[in-house]
Amino acid sequence: MLEIKNSTAVITGGGGGIGLALAEYWVSNGGKVLLADVAEKFLEAAENHLKEWSGNVRKIVCDVTNENDCAKMADFAIEQFGAINLVAPFAGIIKDGLMVSPDAATGKVTRKMPLAQFQSVLDINLTGVFLTVRECAERMINNNCKGLICLISSTGSLGTAGQINYSSSKAAMSVFPKVITAEFFRRGLADKIRCVAVAPGYVGTAMVRKIPPAALDKIIEQIPIGRLVEPYEVASLVGELYRNESLAGEVYFIHGGLRLGSKG
Ligand SMILES: NC(=O)c1ccc[n+]([C@@H]2O[C@H](COP(=O)([O-])OP(=O)(O)OC[C@H]3O[C@@H](n4cnc5c(N)ncnc54)[C@H](O)[C@@H]3O)[C@@H](O)[C@H]2O)c1
């Protein structure tokens, strides 16, 4: 079993939501955290909040779609803490819409999802994760670090209506744990650096709370536990995945029993 105490977590999207909840969990268990986010204002507030609990918190502005930013982030973690033990590339966005929207009266398509709306979600949720993981994994190997790469997929990876961009990004990313585990196995690294993903259902963060209340009530009606999953519950699962060294190469769902219906 690995211990969180004195280990270093690099968390993108750490300025809010599930990333910040994971940072809270990490420092409250004696770990060190590098928070990375594109939103400087959120990052500042998150750092100040965490510093009330621990001095072992650093922050860096990083756009995960930028190769240089990701390299600087990974270097900064090593400079500040000497190691990277948990990589949590949690930066992600949604930009929902139907692929094609026919008009109710005419039956003709009046709106199509613009390419930029599709591509921007792939850029952050898929390419951004690739860059974060590649840069951090390089430093982990070169600095002889032990730990976990823990990605964040979604129940959306199974296919949700209105999310062809988001669902595609999360479905593609869900294969990373298998590929990375197999590659590390080939190179004799799989016992030192494991890779998994968590796949939450609906979690009570800004991303979900901006859904109109009536629509959110309908969603909650479909969740067997009768409520949203809380961000700290996802953080706690990540903690268990980190500690338990038999867990590797898999995607772990956390959704309160939710099953997607035929209309997603
Ligand atoms: N909330 C949910 O219900 C839910 C469910 C399943 C998966 N997820 C996933 O969890 C992750 C976190 O979601 P959340 O609900 O906490 O969202 P959130 O919107 O609260 O936080 C996401 C963070 O990512 C940051 N970010 C966005 N683009 C970035 C970029 N280019 N570079 C760096 N940072 C960037 C934002 O500034 C924000 O602080 C996402 O990957 C999301 O897809 C969320």
The ligand as an ORCA input file, in Angstrom:
! r2SCAN-3c Opt
* xyz 0 1
  N     -18.961     17.417    -12.661
  C     -19.291     16.253    -13.152
  O     -20.434     15.801    -13.031
  C     -18.275     15.398    -13.849
  C     -18.635     14.085    -14.187
  C     -17.713     13.263    -14.831
  C     -16.452     13.757    -15.139
  N     -16.149     15.043    -14.805
  C     -14.821     15.516    -15.191
  O     -14.137     15.986    -14.044
  C     -13.214     16.991    -14.418
  C     -13.426     18.191    -13.523
  O     -14.769     18.645    -13.700
  P     -15.481     19.643    -12.684
  O     -16.899     19.257    -12.622
  O     -14.673     19.746    -11.463
  O     -15.399     20.962    -13.565
  P     -15.102     22.478    -13.172
  O     -15.606     23.268    -14.324
  O     -15.584     22.780    -11.788
  O     -13.493     22.503    -13.142
  C     -12.727     22.335    -14.301
  C     -11.467     23.177    -14.176
  O     -10.690     22.990    -15.378
  C     -10.115     24.238    -15.707
  N      -9.752     24.292    -17.133
  C     -10.572     24.380    -18.204
  N      -9.852     24.447    -19.324
  C      -8.546     24.363    -18.977
  C      -7.323     24.366    -19.701
  N      -7.287     24.488    -21.052
  N      -6.160     24.241    -19.013
  C      -6.161     24.146    -17.656
  N      -7.293     24.172    -16.923
  C      -8.473     24.272    -17.573
  C     -11.192     25.261    -15.355
  O     -10.662     26.579    -15.216
  C     -11.750     24.688    -14.054
  O     -11.097     25.217    -12.912
  C     -13.448     17.265    -15.900
  O     -12.493     16.579    -16.666
  C     -14.833     16.692    -16.130
  O     -15.019     16.293    -17.460
  C     -17.017     15.879    -14.170
*
